[in-house]
């Protein structure tokens, strides 16, 4: 039986691999990495360190396109609600490789979802059927990401720099289109050149599609009042929010921005 760990370069997949290897040994473990071609350089350093630590080579596969190329091919700007880059560059690429090499009876797939995200298990179990999917980090002993980071240090592996810069995951060079307002504000502050690239690409896609497409949306609540001035109804209005607008509102210290909306990578989950 082969044990295939979706090895994203993140801390969750590292500890998923650790638990799988501790349980089954390293000989039948596959660390499967699907490259989006826009990863942070330090991700590759981290995977190399992890591979040496586990004594298991990383199996790297790729579609060959970047997310930006995918968005043009499908004529849709990926966002937190729908990101075809996840499907084409991660899910389909991985499924094609797995199906070419193993039948459902010959392998088990492992995802790095942990016990704080157990509600996310249902979708991948359904989507990867008939392949069996397991989630080792949802089982006891339950450990936090802070504890994972401490454990990394104890074995002499440096934490990926995107975590040190305040990003919630180590994928797509900090430019994950599934991110929220807080994610992109962090990108603006920590990696401004990448933020500016995404500003430019957003404009490029607007021109390419002839539509006011954006990575982000914002919500505002409009209250209706009766003749006495009491609130009688309310409506939540959602509208597109460009990265330029986000930057402008942030510098104006707009209190309506959600600085805690980081979103999250869900490439193998949705």
N, C-alpha and C positions, 0 to 999 in steps of 0.2 A: 504494500500500500504506500503510495506517495502522499506526502503531506505538503501541500502547496500554500505557502504563506504569501498573501498579497503584501509585498514589501515596498512600502511607499517612500521610505526614507524618513518617516515620522517616528516619534518616540513610541506610539502605540503599537506600530507594526514591529518595532524592535523587540518589545517585551512579549508580543504575541509569538514571535519567532523563538524567543528565549524559552517560553513555556512549552512550546511544541517540541523543541529539541530536548529539553529536560525530560519530557514524557516518552518520546519515541527514539531519541538518538538522532544524530545528524545525517546518517547515511541516506535516508529516504526523504529528507527535507529539501524542498525547492523554495528559494527566496526569489519570488517573481516580481520584477520591477518593470512597470510600463512607463516609458519615458515620454513626457510631453514636449520635450525639446526647449522648454523655457525654464527649466529648474535652476535654482540657485547653485552656484558652483560648490558651496559647502555641503550640499546634499550628497554629492558624489563622494566627497571626502568621508562623510559620516557612514555611508553605505560600505565604503571600502574598509573603514575601521571595524564596522559591525561584521562584515564578512570574515575578516581575519580573526576577530574575537570568537565567532561561532565555528570557524573552520568549514564554512559552507560558502561556495561561490554564489554571487548574485547572477541570476538569469535575467538579462535585460532585453526587453522587446519594445518595439515601437511601431506606430502607424506610419510615422515618417513626417507627419504634419505637425505644426504648432496649433494651439487653440485658435490663434488669429486666422490661420489658413482655413481651419474648419468652419469658422463663422462666415467666411466669405463663400465657401463652397455650399453651405446650406442656406445662405442668405438670411441669417438670423444672428443677432448679437446675443451671445450667452449672458445669462444673469442668474440671480439667486433662485429664480423660479424655473428656468429651463436652460440647461447648459449642455449642448450637444457634444462639447469637448469631453465631458465625462463619459458619455456613451461611446463615442467613436475612438477616442485615444486611450481610454482605460478599459471600459467594460468589454467592448467588442474585440479590441486587440487581445485582451487576456483570454476571452472565451474562445476565440479562434485558435490561439496557441494551445490552450488546454485541450480543446476538442481534437486537435491534430495529434496530440501526444498521449492522451489518457481518456479512457471511458469513465463514466460515472462510478463504475465499480472498482476502478483502479486508484482513485485518489480522494482525498478530503481537502476542502478549501478552508482557509482560515483568514478571518478579518480582524482588524485591530480595534473594533468597537469595544469600549470598556463598560464597566458596571454602571457608570453614570449616564450611559447612552443606550441602555438595554432596550428602550422603546424603538430603537432603529433596527432591530434585528429582523423584524418581520419581512420587510421589503427584499433584502438580499436573499433570504431563504427562499422566497417565492421566485425571484428573478433568476437565481442560479439553478433552480430545479431542472433536471434531475440530479445535479451534482449536490453533494452534501456540504453544508457550510457550518462551521463552528466558530465560536467566539471565546477563546480562552481567557481574555481579560475581563469577561463578565462573571467568571467563576472566582471563588475564594482561593487564596487570600486576596481581598480587595485592596488595591493600592491606588494612590492618587498620582497625578502627573508630577507633582512635587517630589513624591517618593521615587518615581521613576528616574527623574533627573538626578537625584542624589545617588541612586544606584549606578547610573551611568558614570558618574564621577568616581565612584568607588572602584570601577574596573578600568579607569584610565581613558575613557572615551569622552571626548569633548562634545558638549551639547551642540546641536545644529544652530548656526548663528541666527536663523530666523526666529527661533524661540527666544534667544537672548534679546532680540530686537522687539519682542512683544507680540509676535504673530502667534495665532492659535494653532497653526500647523505648518509643516515644512514642505509645502507643495507649490509648484508653479511659480517659484521665485518670489512669493509674496503677492502675486498678481491674480490670485484666484477670483474668478468672476462671480463666485457664489458668496463673496464677502459682503458684509453690510457696511453701514456708514462708519462705524468705529474701525473696521478693518481698513478701509480706504484712507481714513484720516491718519491711521498709524503708518500706512504706506507713504502718505504725503510727508510725514515728519521724519521717517527713518530711511526711506529709499525714494527720495523725491524724483530722481531721474526715471524711475520705473512708473511712478505716478504720472509724470508728464508724458511718458510713452503711451499710457492708457488713455489720457486725455486726448492725445492725438489720434489714437486708433478709434476712439468713440466717435470723433468728428469724421474720420475717414469712413466709418460704417454708415453714418447718417447720410453722407453724400453718396456712398455706394448704393444704399437702399432707397434713398429719397424719402426717408422717414426719420422722425425724431426719436430714434432709439437710444436707450441709455442702459448702463449697467445697473443703476440704482433706481429705486422709487422712493417717494416720501409720502407720508400720510398726514392729513390734518383733519381735525374734527370741527364741523360746522354745526352750531347750535341754533335751533329755532325756538323763538319765545312767543308766548301768548300775549294778549293785550295787557296783562298784569305784569309782564316782564319775567314770568316764570318759564323755565325751560320746558318746552312741550315735546321736543324731538331733537335728535341729533343724527348727523350723517358723517360717515368717515369717507373722505375723498382721497383717493390715491392717484398720484401723478408721477410722471417721469422726473428724475433728478439727474442732471448731468454732473460729471466729476468737476467741471468748472464751477457749477453752482455750489456743489459741496464745499469746494475750496473757499469760495467767496463767503459762504455762510459761516464756515469755520473761523476764518480770519475776522469776521464781524462778531464772533462769539455768539452766534445764534443759539439760544438756549433750547430750541426745538430739535436740535440735532441729537441723535442717539449715539453717544460715544461708546456705549456698551454693546452696540449691534455689530458683532464681529462676523456673524454668519458662520460658515464652516464648510470644509471640504467634505463632500459626500460622494466621491466618484464611484465607489464600489457599493454604495448603499442604495441610492435611488434607482 
